[in-house]
């Protein structure tokens, strides 16, 4: 009999990342949740990396191994949802207009972020905290290439071609502005976040048609 497959081999067959990678991702997300809570309670300037690490149950050295700055600790929360959105874009037909494909997506896929209270608190903080704002914008910049690759796979184009890059940028900016509008204007909270996201995409598509 042959050797039993390793956990890495089993993960490769199932399309899931290895267990160690999943553990790292879980640790990063736990650190992000703690960082957002402390930033919201105390402010960014008054919160140290040592405090974040202690609350998250890791060493400060481990925290610095995962993140270059204390503000960057929040990045995993901001990136939640990018992979599911890319997968939904990848699944569509190249003959179907992108706006129609986006309209047909499930509400949880349409959310620009996880939609949790932590994420919304974080997006609110990006309005007044320059360091967090920089992380927010960088996260969206990195997401743009992921979306462009998904759209290119859907249409059969190169991800470096102009069309998928412009489409990805339009979707990315529309969803970012939707998240900001939802988080920064509590009086509009009677609407669901995915409704605001769909409206933002419709506005973007209509603007392009009128241009």
N, C-alpha and C positions, 0 to 999 in steps of 0.2 A: 504494500500500500504506500502511496505517496504521502509526503508531509502534509499536514493540515494547512489550509491557506491562512496566511497572515491576515491581521485586521486591516492592513493597508490594501492587500489584494481584494479582500471582501468589499472594502469601501470603493475600490476602483470599479469592481463589477457592478455595484449598485449605483454608481454615479455620485456617491457621497464622499466628502473629504475624509481623510483618515481621522481616527479618534483623537490623536494628539492635536490636529488642526481644529477639530470641533471644540476641544477643551480650551485651546487658546482663544478661539472666537468667543466662547462663553465667558472666559475670564475678562476679555476686553470689554464685552458688553456689561458685565457686572461693574467694572471700573467706571465705565461711562455713566451708568445709572447713579452711582455714588457721586461722581463729579458733578452731574447736573443738580442733584439734590443739594449738595454743599454750596455750589455756585448760587443757586436760587435762595438759599437760606442766609448766606454770609456775604455773597458777592465774590467775584473772581479774585480781586486783589487780596482779600482777607483769607482766602483759602490756599493752603499750601499743598504741594505734591505729597508731602509726608502725611498730611491729614487724609487725603484721598486714598492713599495706599493703605493706611491703617484701617479706615472704614471699610475698604474693599477686602481686607484680609490678605493682602499681599505685601511684599517688601517694597520699599521705595525703589530699590534696584530693579525689581521686576517691572514696576510701573514705567521706569525710564527705558526698559528694554522694549516695551510695547509702544510707547508714545514719546515723541521728541520734546513736547511741552505739556504743561498741565492743561492748557486749553484744548490741545489735541485729544485729550482723554475722551471728549464727547463725540468724536468722529463716528464710532460704531453705531451710535443711536441715529445719527443723521443719515447714515448710509442704508439703514433698514428699508427694504422695499425696492431697491434698485434692481436686484437680481430677478425678483418676481415680475417687475415691469418689463425688463429686457426679455424674459422668457415669453411673456404674453405677446410682445411685439414680434418675436421670432416665429411664433406659431402661426401668424396670419398669412394670408395669400398675398403675393406680390401684386395681384390685380385689384385688391381691395384697397380703397383710399385709407391712408393712415388714420384720418379723423374718424372714419367709420369703425375701424378696428379698435380705436381707443374708446369710442362710445360703447362698444360691446363688452368691454372688460368688466370683470367683477369689481364691486366697490372697494374691496380690500386691496386689489391690485392698483387701483387708480390713486390711492392715497400717496402723496408725495413723500410721506414719512410713515412711521409706524402708526401714527394717529394716537399714540398714548399721551397721557398727561405729562410724562417726562419730556417727550419730544416737543410738545407744544410749549412747555415752560422754557425749553432750550431755545426754540425759535424766537420766543419773546426776548430772551436775554441777548440774542444776536443784534437786536436793535440798539442796544446801549453799550455792549461790551465789544470793543474792536477786535480783541483776540479771538473771541468766539465767532464774530462775523467773518473773520478771515478763514477759519476752519469751515464754516458753513459754505462759503463761496468755493473753497478748494474742493470740498466734497462734491459739490455739483459739477465742478469742472472735470473731476475724475469720472463722474457718472456719465458725462456726455460721450466719452469714447466707448463706454459699455453699451449705451443705447445706440450709437452709430453702428457698432458691430452687429447688434441684433437686427437693426433695420436693414443693413446690407445683406445679412444672411436671408432675410425675408424676401428681398427684391433681387438677389443674385448679383448685386454690385460689390465693388470693393469698399471696405469700410473707410478708405481714404478718399473716396469719391466725394464730390461736392454735395450731391443730393442727400445721401444719408447723414452727412455731417450737419447740414443745415436743418434737416428734419429733426435730428436728435437735439440740436441746440434749441429749436423752437419748443419742442416738448419739455425739455429740461427747464428752460426759463419760465415757461407757463406754469409748470408744477411748483417751481420755487416761489414764484410770486403768489400763487394760490395759497401755499403753506404760510407765507408771511402775512397775507391778507387775513387768513383765518386766525392766526395766532395773535396778530397785533390789533385786531378789532373784535374784542370780546362780545360787543353788542350784536355781532352777526353769528353768534354761536348757535342760533336756532336752526342753522343749516348744517348738514353733514359736510365733513371735509371733502369727501369725494364729489359732492355736488359742486363745491367751489372749484375743485380741480377740473371737472368737466366744463364748467363755464369758462374758465381761463383758457382751456384748449380751443373751445369754440370761438372765443374772441380772437385768439391768435390766428386760427384758420380763416376767419372772416376778414381780418385785417390784410392777410396775404392775398385773398381774392379781390379785395378792393384796391390793392396797391397797383 
